[in-house]
Amino acid sequence: MSFTVIRVRLIACGPTPSGVLEALQEGLSRELGVDAVLGEELPLTDKAYSRHRRQCLAEAFLPRLRESQEGRNPVLAVTDVDLYTPGLNFVFGLADPRSRSAIISITRLRPEFYCQSPEPELFRLRVLKEAVHELGHLLGLGHCRRPSCIMFFSSQLADTDRKGPGFCTECRSRLGNIGGAG
């Protein structure tokens, strides 16, 4: 039996802490069986920033991500700025399945954001969960109603912490075989 391994391009959007993309590259390969490759860093743009909110509009990043895409391979950006979408106070990430591009913010995934002590392992796990969630959208999955499934919508950090990095049985069966994740 042969299958095509999906190649995901990981891009830093603005400066990101050392090791974040490399840990994510390894985690995505382990959890999804994808070939995650590192791309060139994209500089931040003032066009996305709202002075009133002191956050960046997540949708503003997507057109730039499409430009750095190779063919139809998914592209996932990681940024260290706080993101929002209209109608929500913040988002951990945003995906556009049509263009196969997504972005996650690591800002609110750090324990330090909530005045807690740094926990590097917890931080890395949270980043991986949000990346797998957004890639699930790029691979055709919607939100799941099961709180333990990675595709459950995280409206707060407790939702992210509750779920595992994997898909529930139903979402996994819908996903099919993507490079060994099925």
N, C-alpha and C positions, 0 to 999 in steps of 0.2 A: 504494500500500500504506500503510495507516495502522496505528498501534499505540499503545497506551496507555503513557505514560511513568509509571514507578513513582515515587512521591514518598516519600522517606525523611526522617524527622524525626531530626535530630542534636541530642542533648542533652548538655550538660555535667553530670556528676554530681559536684558539688563543684567547687572551683576548678580550672581547667585553664589552662596557659600561654597567653598571648596568641598568636593566630594559628593554633592547632592546629585548631580546628573549621573555620575559614575555609579552610585548606589542604586539609582533609579534604573539605569541601564541593566544592571545585574538582576534587580528585582523583577522587571518586566519580562526578561528572558525566562526567569524561573517560574513566574506565575502564569504567563500567557504563552510562552514558547515563541515569542516574537524575536526578531532580530532588531534590537534597538541600537541605532547608530547616532553618534553625536554630530550635530550640525554647527554651523557658525553662529555665534551670539548675535542677536538682534539688539540694537540700541533701543532704549525706551524713547517714547515720543511724547511731547507735551500735549498732543491732540487728544490723548486718552484721559488726561488728568482733569479732575474736577476740584477746583480750589475749595468750593463750598463743602464738599464731602470729604476732601482729603483722601480720595480714592481714585482708581482708574476704572474707566468703563471697559468691561471685559470684551464687549463686541468690537471695540476699536482695534484690538490686536489681530482679529481673525483675517482681515484682508492681507496684512503683512505676512502672516503665516502661510497663506496660500501661495504667495510669491516664492517662498523658500521650499516649497514642496517639490519632490521629485516624482513625476508621474502621478499615479493615484495612491501612492503610499501615504499613510497617515503621518501627520506632523503634530507633535505635542510640544508646546512651549511651557517653560517653567519660569515664573517670575517671582520676585521678592517684593512686589508692591501689592497693596490691598485692592481687591477687585470688587466691583458691584455690577448689577444689571438693574435696569429700571424696575421698580416695584419691590426690590429686595435690599436689605441693609448691606449685605455682602454676599459673595459667592466664593466657594473654594475653587471653582473651575467652571469652564464653559466649553461646550463642544458644538461644532457645526458638522453634522454627519454628511451633508451634501458636499461640502468641500473637503471633508476628512481632515479638518484642522481643529485643534483644541488648545486650551491654555489652562494651567493650574497656578494658583498663588500659594506660596509656602508661608506667607506672613502669619496667618491665623492658625497654622498647624503647629507652630512652636509653643511649647509650654510657657516660655518667657512672655509671650503676648498676653497671657492671662496672669502675669506676675507669679509664675511658678518657677521652680528650679529647672534648669535645662535637663532634658532627658534625650540624648542623641538617638537612642534606639527607637523610642516612642515617636520622635519626630520623623525618622526615616520611614517607619511603618505607616504613619499618617500620609506622608508624601506618596508612598507607593499605592496606598488605597485610593487616594484621589486620582492618581494617574490611571490606575486600572479602571476606575469608574468612568472617567472621560473617554478612555480608549474603548470601553464597552459601548458607549454612545456612537463612536466613530465606526464601530463594527456592526451597528444596527440595533442595539438594545435600547429600550426605553427604561424608565424608572420601574423598580420592583416594589411590591408592597411588603416584602419580607424584610424586617429591620436588620437581619443578620447578613443579607445579601449585599455584595459590593455595589449593586445597582440601586439600592435604596437611596432616596434623596436625602442628603445631609443638610438640614437647616441649621444645625448647631454641631459643635465639635463632638458632643456626646454621641451623636448619630454615627460619626466617622469612627469613633473609638469602639462602638458596639459591633460594627460589622467586621467580618474577616476580609482578607485581601482577595478572596475567591468568590465565584458565582454560586448561587443556589442551583439546585438540580434543574429547575425549570429554565432559568436563564442560560445555564450551560448548554442545555439541549437546544435552545433557540440559537445560541451562538454557533453551535456545530463545531467542527474541528478547525481551529485556526492555529495551525502550526503546533499541534500537540496539546492545546489547551482543552480540547473537546473530550 
